[in-house]
Amino acid sequence: MATAEHDASFVPALADLLVSRLRDAPEGSYSHAVMSDSVLARRKIMEEAFEVCLELGEPSVDRQRLADEAADVVFHLLCGLTAAGVAWADVERVLVARHERGAR
């Protein structure tokens, strides 16, 4: 059950932070490194998605490990989207439009 402090999504705030990291290029920033290297971004997205798939394939899913791996996917996906100039709001608009037209 969600609590009041967890009702709002953190994803938009993270997306905004990534935009600033891409723009400001702070020294030693992992997120900037990922966003500046499309090969690294693609590899990390695939690696983390694969790890989610592995967790989902276990006979008894470790919910915490699955959540950790899913967070890695979302983070790296946001890095890739940010580097490509696609805002999280654009992704949400697509999801809402699909929902409103009754997509499967």
For each residue, the residues with C-beta under 8 A, 3 or more apart:
1:
2: 6 7
3: 6 7
4: 7
5:
6: 2 3
7: 2 3 4
8:
9: 12
10: 13 14
11: 14 15 74 78 88
12: 9 15 16 88 89
13: 10 16 17
14: 10 11 17 18 75 78
15: 11 12 18 19 78 81 82 87 88
16: 12 13 19 20
17: 13 14 20 21 31
18: 14 15 21 22 31 35 78 79 82
19: 15 16 22 23 82
20: 16 17 23 24
21: 17 18 24 25 26 29 31 32 35
22: 18 19 25 31 32 35 36 82 83
23: 19 20
24: 20 21
25: 21 22 29 32 36
26: 21 29 32
27:
28:
29: 21 25 26 32 33
30: 33 34
31: 17 18 21 22 34 35 75 79
32: 21 22 25 26 29 35 36
33: 29 30 36 37 40
34: 30 31 37 40 41 44 76 79 80 83
35: 18 21 22 31 32 41 79 80 82 83
36: 22 25 32 33 83
37: 33 34 40 41
38: 41 42 80 83
39: 42 43
40: 33 34 37 43 44
41: 34 35 37 38 44 45 76 79 80 83
42: 38 39 45 46 80
43: 39 40 46 47
44: 34 40 41 47 48 72 76 79
45: 41 42 48 49 73 76 77 80
46: 42 43 49 50
47: 43 44 50 51
48: 44 45 51 52 69 72 73 75 76
49: 45 46 52 53 73
50: 46 47 53 54
51: 47 48 54 55 69 72
52: 48 49 55 56 66 69 70 73
53: 49 50 56 57
54: 50 51 57 58
55: 51 52 58 61 62 65 66 69
56: 52 53 61 66
57: 53 54
58: 54 55 61 62
59:
60:
61: 55 56 58 66
62: 55 58 65 66
63: 66 67
64: 67 68
65: 55 62 68 69
66: 52 55 56 61 62 63 69 70
67: 63 64 70 71
68: 64 65 71 72
69: 48 51 52 55 65 66 72 73
70: 52 66 67 73 74
71: 67 68 74 75
72: 44 48 51 68 69 75 76
73: 45 48 49 52 69 70 76 77
74: 11 70 71 77 78
75: 14 31 48 71 72 78 79
76: 34 41 44 45 48 72 73 79 80
77: 45 73 74 80 81
78: 11 14 15 18 74 75 81 82 88
79: 18 31 34 35 41 44 75 76 82 83
80: 34 35 38 41 42 45 76 77 83 84
81: 15 77 78 84 86 87 88 91
82: 15 18 19 22 35 78 79 85 86
83: 22 34 35 36 38 41 79 80
84: 80 81
85: 82
86: 81 82 90 91
87: 15 81 90 91
88: 11 12 15 78 81 91 92
89: 12 92 93
90: 86 87 93 94
91: 81 86 87 88 94 95
92: 88 89 95 96
93: 89 90 96 97
94: 90 91 97 98
95: 91 92 98 99
96: 92 93 99 100
97: 93 94 100 101
98: 94 95 101 103
99: 95 96 102 103
100: 96 97
101: 97 98
102: 99
103: 98 99
104:
